[in-house]
Amino acid sequence: MSYIFTSESVSEGHPDKLCDRVSDTVLDLFLKHEPEARVACETLATTNRVVLAGEVRASESKLTQIMAEIEPAVRAAVKDIGYEQKAFHHADFEFQNYLHEQSSDIAMGVDSGDNKDEGAGDQGLMFGYACDETDVLMPAAIHYSHQILKDLATVRKQDADSILGPDSKSQISLDYDDKGRPTGVHKVVLSTQHSEKATQAEILALVTPVIANVLPDGWMVTGDDLLVNPTGQFVIGGPDGDTGLTGRKIIVDTYGGAAPHGGGAFSGKDPTKVDRSAAYASRYLAKNVVAAGLASRCTIQIAYAIGVAEPVSLYANTHGTGMVDDQKLQEALRDCMDLTPRGIRQHLGMNAPIYAPTAAYGHFGRIAGEAGPGTFSWEATDLVDALRAAAR
């Protein structure tokens, strides 16, 4: 049966994504000073106001210094996104910091001791997914939605007088054949913040080449199948137009709805939190399975109990595309990677300030090292040979 499938992305200037960026900026600041710091930072942004809340833990010798550096780092992140509007300006918004010490009960459960390994930071289930629809082994609709907005941000930032604003959203609907392969674009929707002086014709002329350049040859659409700013005007945007919160775009962050999601958000959480680290490990394993040619689609699920190091379950599903039995694949995956929280962090080098670049345009489907050393390590395909050998 043929069908249409849709995914969306939102830009770095979307209110929720701005909050993700701020939360990950705070996380990176802690990890830069103390790699074993504990952070769970939530951000709220609204008209000319940014508020931090959450739990942190670092040594007394570092904590005072880190707390003093947070506000300048947050303002720099907002400036980098491009907010210099009257109702939300990086230099003028009111800043409130309500970060406080991590619960001792949680610390007791997750810290290592004389007789136990470090446990998971919470219970939960995490999913990873990969498929061969694109060269980055991601579902096509979410991949192209991300890339359009990423390229549009580059265009905006290259022009000091750009008519575009930081807040934007994309949505792509793809046609799929009866074998589940994408064959073309059904519709593209793009809404982008713009200056009051910009006309619809000017906006269309600016964004159309960006969209066409991202889509495969022959996939560009026109007329009623290309909807740019369909409301007619998008001047008021960002936190002035809509309140932002950390962690509200988890489907944008992952697979655009093409695969399951465990429900936990990523941004602002240090890698002892399996919501983040195990979701990255699941993607890493699924991507390596597909990159190894062992399947054209792969879903991985890992589940944990708080305070317990070993996962309570590991599940692999190749959706009928596998070259080996799924049960055998599960055994191979366990052989190739230590899936305790500490094992994941060590394998992927996660106790480092590498997280701010993940806050927009997807945590997956990126290039390992693309935003600096150690970034997007979970996108590496360095398990291919080991998986092939273990799955024989």
Secondary structure by P-SEA (a helix, b strand, c coil): ccbbbbbbccccccaaaaaaaaaaaaaaaaaaaccccccbbbbbbcccbbbbbbbbccccccaaaaaaaaaaaaaaaaaaaccccccccccccbbbbbcccccaaaaaaccccccccccccccbbbbbbccccccccccaaaaaaaaaaaaaaaaaaacccccccccbbbbbbbbbccccccccccbbbbbbbbcccccaaaaaaacaaaaaaaccccccccccccccccccccccccccccccccccccccccccccccccccccccccccccccaaaaaaaaaaaaaaaaccccbbbbbbbbccccccccbbbbbccccccccaaaaaaaaaacccccaaaaaaaaccccccccccccccccccccccccccccccccccaaaaaaaaac
